[in-house]
């Protein structure tokens, strides 16, 4: 069985881990944490960067930083992973879901304004498959209504938003805050791991305090205060140097990893587009304001029955293909809120979307077997 994902090792991870061990500093915020932070700031123009133990933790930090409270409303797509919503639900916010676009699973920006009320505090765009939401439109709305924007860029490392003038901005550098994942299914991995990006300087100092269990410990080690104390809420969000050193090895190989993933993605697209057209299957669409980081390759079938038929056919041919999110507004937890709106497009993606294997070590032989297996489907 060709797996859906297989974590890629560059070969440098264990050398960096050994160096971290030899340094005698294994807890967080050491040499490799600082190297990773510097990489992201220099490569992508991010503001302050703070590694976390997961993207979930980064989202929870964002909710704390924005002082999300009971009664606040947060707008986000229903077609996303539960962590996007959980981080704000934990702070007692009311989650307001918006439907997906017809042409791609990202949130439909044209529907956001109608959902904004006096209680709305933040918009959380999710860059599905590493493809940008229309950040120009979203930031205009945020400015108009005085809202915060938290980019859920879990899948979006090394992907960009392109403005009308043709200028590219890295996803994660546009919103007030942004979050990333380095889970083993992502392009760049550390097993588990994530990062909070703080682009608004108003949050720099407090973010570091929340990151360090609500203390001013980091300022103390920079000799900015003569003792460190409990000064705010927080938790132990920072990862160990073992995780940071593993991640740094991956970042050093970013260009090579991305080139390989792009080759696989392009092969899928070029080899399957005729079959997809013949069978009225939708392949990924990258809007003109977005780039593609080859995080995942998906197909959108006509519905649940057809999706299950294709997945079963592929498994019978030794290929593990899977579907993706169950729309959060249809979940047992959210249903209790009484929000019974029909979100047509995201419900369609929940029923119809199929993801094909895409990982660095996928061989040409395996790739062509997958392509041929898909093209042998008769609907």
C-alpha positions in Angstrom: 0.0 0.0 0.0 1.4 3.4 -1.0 0.7 5.5 2.1 -0.9 8.9 2.1 2.1 10.4 3.9 5.6 9.4 4.9 7.7 11.9 7.0 10.8 13.0 5.2 14.2 13.2 6.9 16.9 15.4 5.3 19.7 13.4 7.0 20.9 16.4 9.0 18.4 16.2 11.8 20.4 13.9 14.1 23.6 15.9 13.8 21.7 19.1 14.9 20.0 17.1 17.7 23.4 15.8 18.9 24.7 19.4 18.9 21.8 20.5 21.0 22.4 17.7 23.4 26.1 18.5 23.7 25.3 22.1 24.3 23.7 21.2 27.7 20.6 23.3 26.9 17.7 21.0 26.0 14.7 23.1 27.3 13.2 25.7 25.0 14.4 29.1 23.8 18.0 28.1 23.2 20.4 28.2 20.2 18.2 26.3 17.7 15.0 28.1 18.7 16.8 31.4 18.0 18.1 30.0 14.6 14.6 29.0 13.5 13.2 32.4 14.5 15.8 34.2 12.6 15.3 32.0 9.5 11.6 32.8 9.4 12.0 36.5 9.9 14.8 36.8 7.3 13.2 34.5 4.7 9.6 35.6 4.9 9.5 39.0 6.5 7.6 37.9 9.5 7.4 40.0 12.7 8.2 38.4 16.0 8.3 34.6 15.8 7.8 32.2 18.7 8.1 28.4 18.2 5.3 26.4 19.9 4.7 22.7 20.6 1.9 22.7 18.0 -0.2 24.9 15.7 -3.0 24.3 18.2 -0.9 26.0 20.9 -0.1 28.9 18.6 -3.8 29.4 18.0 -4.5 29.3 21.7 -1.8 31.9 22.3 -3.4 34.1 19.6 -6.8 33.9 21.4 -5.2 34.8 24.7 -3.3 37.7 23.1 -6.5 39.1 21.6 -8.2 39.0 25.0 -11.0 36.9 23.5 -13.8 36.7 26.1 -17.3 35.3 26.5 -19.6 37.0 24.1 -17.0 37.9 21.5 -17.6 36.6 18.0 -14.9 35.1 15.8 -15.5 34.5 12.1 -13.8 31.6 10.4 -14.4 28.9 7.8 -16.4 25.8 8.7 -14.2 23.7 6.4 -11.1 23.5 8.6 -9.5 21.5 11.4 -11.1 21.6 14.8 -8.1 23.4 16.4 -9.0 26.6 14.5 -12.3 26.8 16.3 -11.2 25.2 19.6 -8.7 27.9 20.4 -11.4 30.5 20.5 -14.2 28.3 21.9 -11.9 27.7 24.9 -12.1 31.4 25.6 -15.9 31.3 25.4 -16.2 33.0 22.1 -19.1 32.5 19.8 -17.8 30.9 16.6 -19.4 32.2 13.4 -18.8 30.0 10.4 -18.6 31.2 6.8 -19.1 29.1 3.8 -16.3 28.0 1.4 -15.8 29.4 -2.1 -17.3 27.6 -5.1 -13.9 27.3 -6.8 -11.7 26.3 -3.8 -12.2 25.2 -0.2 -11.0 28.6 1.2 -13.5 30.8 3.0 -15.8 32.9 0.7 -14.6 36.4 1.5 -17.7 37.9 -0.1 -19.8 36.5 2.7 -17.8 37.8 5.6 -19.2 41.3 5.9 -22.7 40.2 6.3 -21.6 38.2 9.4 -19.9 41.1 11.2 -21.7 42.4 14.2 -20.8 44.8 17.1 -19.5 41.7 18.9 -17.2 40.5 16.2 -13.6 40.7 17.3 -11.5 38.7 14.8 -11.5 37.0 11.4 -9.5 33.8 11.1 -8.8 32.9 7.4 -7.5 29.4 6.8 -5.2 29.0 3.8 -6.4 25.6 2.7 -3.8 23.5 0.9 -1.3 26.4 1.2 -3.4 28.5 -1.2 -4.0 32.1 -0.1 -7.3 33.4 0.9 -8.0 36.9 -0.6 -6.0 38.7 2.1 -6.5 42.1 0.4 -10.3 41.8 0.8 -10.0 40.4 4.3 -7.6 43.1 5.6 -9.9 45.9 4.1 -12.8 44.5 6.1 -10.7 44.3 9.2 -9.6 47.9 8.8 -13.1 49.1 8.1 -14.6 47.4 11.2 -11.6 47.5 13.6 -11.1 43.8 13.7 -8.1 41.6 14.2 -6.9 39.0 11.6 -5.3 35.7 12.6 -4.0 33.8 9.6 -4.3 30.0 10.1 -1.3 29.2 7.9 -0.9 25.7 9.2 -0.5 24.4 5.6 1.0 27.5 4.1 4.7 27.6 4.6 6.5 29.1 1.6 3.3 30.3 0.0 2.3 33.8 -1.0 -0.5 36.3 -1.5 -0.1 38.4 -4.7 -1.7 41.9 -4.6 -3.2 43.6 -7.6 0.1 45.3 -8.4 1.9 42.0 -8.5 3.7 42.3 -5.2 4.1 39.0 -3.3 3.7 38.7 0.5 4.4 35.5 2.4 1.3 34.0 4.0 1.7 34.5 7.7 3.1 38.0 7.2 -0.1 39.9 6.5 -2.5 39.4 9.5 -2.0 40.8 12.9 -1.1 37.3 14.0 -0.4 34.0 12.2 0.0 30.4 13.1 2.0 27.5 11.4 2.2 23.8 11.9 5.2 21.5 11.6 3.2 18.3 12.1 4.7 15.3 10.3 2.1 15.7 7.5 3.3 19.2 6.6 5.9 20.3 4.1 8.4 21.2 6.8 8.2 19.0 9.9 9.4 18.4 13.4 7.1 15.6 14.3 4.8 17.8 16.3 5.5 21.6 16.4 4.2 25.0 15.4 4.8 28.7 15.5 3.0 31.9 16.4 3.9 34.9 14.2 3.2 38.3 15.7 3.2 41.0 13.0 1.6 43.7 15.2 4.2 45.2 17.5 1.5 45.9 20.1 1.6 42.2 21.0 5.4 41.6 21.0 6.0 41.9 24.7 2.9 40.2 26.0 3.3 37.3 23.5 6.7 36.4 24.9 5.2 36.5 28.5 2.3 34.2 27.6 4.8 31.9 25.8 6.9 31.7 29.0 4.1 30.5 31.3 3.0 34.1 32.1 6.4 35.2 33.4 8.9 37.7 32.2 11.6 35.0 32.2 12.9 35.9 28.7 13.4 39.5 29.7 15.2 38.4 32.8 17.7 36.3 30.8 18.3 39.3 28.6 19.1 41.3 31.7 16.2 43.6 31.1 14.7 42.9 34.6 16.5 41.9 37.8 14.1 39.0 38.6 11.4 37.1 36.8 7.9 36.9 38.1 4.4 35.8 37.3 3.0 38.8 35.4 0.2 37.5 33.2 -1.7 34.4 32.2 0.2 31.9 30.0 1.4 28.3 29.7 4.4 26.3 28.7 4.0 26.8 24.9 7.6 26.7 23.8 9.1 23.4 22.5 12.4 21.8 23.5 15.7 22.3 21.7 15.3 18.8 20.4 12.3 19.8 18.4 13.8 23.1 17.3 17.1 21.4 16.2 15.1 18.9 14.1 13.1 21.7 12.6 16.2 23.7 11.7 17.6 20.8 9.7 14.3 20.8 7.7 14.4 24.6 7.1 17.9 24.4 5.7 16.5 22.0 3.1 13.4 24.0 2.3 14.2 24.7 -1.3 14.9 21.1 -2.2 11.8 19.8 -0.4 9.6 22.4 -2.1 11.0 21.6 -5.6 10.3 17.9 -5.1 6.8 18.5 -3.9 6.1 20.8 -6.8 7.2 18.2 -9.2 4.8 15.7 -7.7 2.0 18.2 -7.7 2.6 19.2 -11.3 2.7 15.6 -12.4 -0.7 14.9 -10.8 -2.2 18.0 -12.4 -0.9 17.5 -15.9 -1.5 13.7 -16.0 -5.0 13.8 -14.5 -6.5 17.0 -16.1 -7.9 15.2 -19.2 -9.4 12.3 -17.1 -10.8 14.9 -14.7 -12.5 16.8 -17.4 -14.0 13.7 -19.0 -15.5 12.7 -15.6 -16.4 16.2 -14.4 -14.0 16.0 -11.5 -12.6 19.3 -10.2 -8.8 19.6 -9.8 -7.2 22.3 -7.5 -7.7 25.9 -8.6 -5.1 28.4 -7.6 -6.6 32.0 -7.8 -4.6 34.7 -9.5 -3.8 36.3 -6.2 -2.2 33.1 -4.8 0.7 30.8 -5.2 0.9 27.1 -4.7 3.3 25.5 -2.2 2.3 21.9 -3.1 1.1 21.1 0.4 -1.5 18.7 -0.9 -3.2 17.5 -4.1 -7.0 17.0 -4.1 -9.8 16.2 -6.4 -13.4 17.1 -5.9 -15.9 14.4 -7.0 -19.6 14.8 -7.5 -20.5 13.7 -4.1 -20.1 11.2 -1.2 -21.1 8.1 -3.2 -18.7 8.8 -6.0 -15.9 9.9 -3.5 -16.2 6.6 -1.7 -16.2 4.6 -4.9 -12.9 6.3 -6.1 -11.2 5.9 -2.7 -12.2 2.2 -2.6 -10.9 1.7 -6.1 -7.6 3.2 -5.3 -7.2 1.1 -2.1 -7.9 -2.0 -4.1 -5.0 -0.8 -6.3 -2.7 -0.3 -3.3 -3.1 3.4 -3.0 -4.2 5.1 0.3 -6.2 8.1 -0.7 -8.4 9.8 2.0 -11.0 12.5 2.3 -10.6 15.6 4.6 -12.5 17.7 7.0 -16.1 17.1 8.2 -17.6 20.6 8.3 -17.4 22.0 11.8 -20.9 23.6 11.7 -22.3 20.0 11.2 -20.4 18.6 14.2 -22.2 17.3 17.3 -20.4 20.0 19.5 -21.4 23.0 17.3 -24.9 21.7 16.6 -25.8 22.4 20.2 -25.5 26.2 19.5 -28.6 26.1 17.4 -27.0 27.6 14.3 -28.8 25.6 11.6 -27.5 27.5 8.5 -26.8 25.5 5.4 -23.2 26.1 4.2 -23.6 24.5 0.8 -20.1 24.7 -0.6 -18.2 23.5 2.5 -20.7 20.7 2.9 -19.9 19.7 -0.7 -16.2 19.6 0.0 -16.8 17.5 3.1 -18.7 15.0 1.0 -16.7 15.1 -2.2 -13.0 16.0 -1.7 -10.3 13.3 -2.1 -6.6 13.7 -1.2 -3.9 11.8 -3.1 -0.6 10.8 -1.5 2.0 13.6 -1.6 5.2 13.4 0.2 8.9 14.0 -0.6 9.9 10.3 -0.8 7.1 9.4 -3.3 9.0 7.6 -6.1 8.4 8.2 -9.8 7.2 4.5 -10.0 4.7 5.1 -7.2 3.6 8.4 -8.6 2.8 6.9 -12.0 1.1 3.9 -10.4 -1.2 6.4 -8.5 -1.9 8.3 -11.7 -2.7 5.2 -13.7 -4.9 3.9 -10.8 -6.9 7.1 -10.9 -7.2 7.1 -14.7 -8.5 3.5 -14.5 -11.5 4.6 -12.5 -14.7 4.3 -14.6 -17.6 6.3 -13.3 
